[in-house]
């Protein structure tokens, strides 16, 4: 017997994809709503919300990427603020000084950083911009890495930064007021992507810098696919100069 999903995929593949991914978004929306209504401690509620977003990211990210809450550290011993979600390379760069859920990710290993908040508004956009800057100002080393064609050195790429939340705080969603607040963030505080589950997603991933908005019905997976495409363009991370880290341990 042919299932309903199979019949729909055969007769209208586009609609099948839209409805299937919309169902997944509803699951996340329900989880976040349940956390907001049932967890009375604000800090614990924030932790649970972060974990829901981390879970969905891990489900979509290839294994060459990891996603965790972490602090970013550089070879000078300087550290970032606590970052809700760090997307980093687990293949060539280990995390450091792990204790339970606490870990440091080397600055060279970072692909992207995301802040998780209950709502997208001017205050949280600025907050996320400050968190991004705390990572982007860190030093990142780079050394030649052996390849089949001989040693090659790759320079660190710009770190992607964003903000994700259950909903947008403006009546027009990610409209004029959002764009005005977003435009105020520049330099190391610039946010490359924003997701409001109840509205749509926004990013600046196009090579020409033009803004891209998702459809409202599938903001989550549109955001994830756009992020995956962005990560693809970055390739692998630069080779860490571990002697720079070791040198700090030997310094008087």
HELIX and SHEET records of a PDB file:
HELIX    1   1 UNK A    4  UNK A   11  1                                   8    
HELIX    2   2 UNK A   13  UNK A   38  1                                  26    
HELIX    3   3 UNK A   42  UNK A   60  1                                  19    
HELIX    4   4 UNK A  107  UNK A  109  5                                   3    
HELIX    5   5 UNK A  122  UNK A  136  1                                  15    
HELIX    6   6 UNK A  176  UNK A  183  1                                   8    
HELIX    7   7 UNK A  187  UNK A  189  5                                   3    
HELIX    8   8 UNK A  216  UNK A  218  5                                   3    
HELIX    9   9 UNK A  219  UNK A  234  1                                  16    
HELIX   10  10 UNK A  242  UNK A  250  1                                   9    
SHEET    1   A 9 UNK A  96  UNK A  99  0                                        
SHEET    2   A 9 UNK A 102  UNK A 106 -1                                        
SHEET    3   A 9 UNK A  65  UNK A  73  1                                        
SHEET    4   A 9 UNK A  79  UNK A  89 -1                                        
SHEET    5   A 9 UNK A 110  UNK A 120 -1                                        
SHEET    6   A 9 UNK A 160  UNK A 168  1                                        
SHEET    7   A 9 UNK A 193  UNK A 196  1                                        
SHEET    8   A 9 UNK A 201  UNK A 203 -1                                        
SHEET    9   A 9 UNK A 212  UNK A 213 -1                                        
END                                                                             
